[in-house]
Amino acid sequence: MTGNGVAPQLAVFGAGVMGIGITTLAVGRGVPVTLVDVDSARLDEARARVRNELRLAHMMGALPRTGPIGELRLAASASAAADATWVIEAITEVAELKAKVHGDIAGAVAPGTLRITNTSSIPVDELADRVPAPEDLVGVHFMNPPYLIRTLEVIRGPRTGDPAMSAVDALLATLDRKGIVVGDGPGFVTSRVLHRMINDAANVVEEGRATVEDVDALMEGCLGHPTGPLRTADLIGIDNLVDSLWVLHERTGDEGCRPSELLLRKVAEGNHGRKTGRGFYEYGAR
Ligand code: NAD
């Protein structure tokens, strides 16, 4: 229950990799979710994908097997978020698109409603510049998959207000996540470090120095990376990774963030990783 005794509701924008994962986490913790996407094909498959991820999360012990499951509603426009207690935007990593959607969300919800961006790399204050009520905007960088990884990055922009930060605390307590608050800036902490490393891993393969499998085996076996950087690229989605690398490159000038030719080719060929069935590795049906 919220402070005024009303059961909280979550609205999630974007039914892609992260929107589906965040929705799974929330409904699995009993929170009703309205999931909004402009792509009707994504909405058509969303219910089955959430059901599937919930089953996986239960099998892995990542979500409680007992207790209520939140209701899932699907919608195609921002007006469906009108009653939300919290809103999480997890749409494509393009600043212009995000600014437009945050404007639509701000026009639909009650003033003071927490609006989160799950951006991997765009500075929160850059978005705050272009959206109404910037005091209600916070960056919360959920990790993938959100129901499995408990720790996440919270980005307080210079214009974020105290009530919004308190609302983030309430949301994370409800979802049983642990937030670490960091300063604003391109890629925050995790993407600033991880995305550049994945890009270098792709460059090493492109230069012919090692195979995909050997790069991952070395990073796992020698350096303790849990899955290897290139398998991680497949999990993230290589299209999203490239979008984030461009954001980092454009805003920092760091040539190490210029997307590797190998990553660009994979995107052009439609080999985006797990979500398309092929990236650096091959995958069965989703
Ligand atoms: P994705 O490409 O899998 O999904 C994006 C979704 O947004 C698509 O379904 C698309 O139809 C939808 N969309 C686009 N415009 C929209 C609009 N105007 N309104 C509603 N929906 C819209 O992307 P993703 O990997 O889920 O990433 C989403 C966000 O989360 C990005 O900002 C990304 O950087 C961030 N993120 C991704 C990961 C990851 O591992 N993939 C991890 C953390 C954060």
Boltz pocket constraint, residues with backbone or C-beta under 6 A from the ligand:
constraints:
  - pocket:
      binder: B
      contacts: [[A, 13], [A, 14], [A, 15], [A, 16], [A, 17], [A, 18], [A, 19], [A, 36], [A, 37], [A, 38], [A, 39], [A, 42], [A, 89], [A, 90], [A, 91], [A, 92], [A, 93], [A, 94], [A, 97], [A, 101], [A, 118], [A, 119], [A, 120], [A, 121], [A, 141], [A, 142], [A, 143], [A, 144], [A, 235], [A, 236], [A, 237], [A, 240], [A, 244]]
      max_distance: 6.0
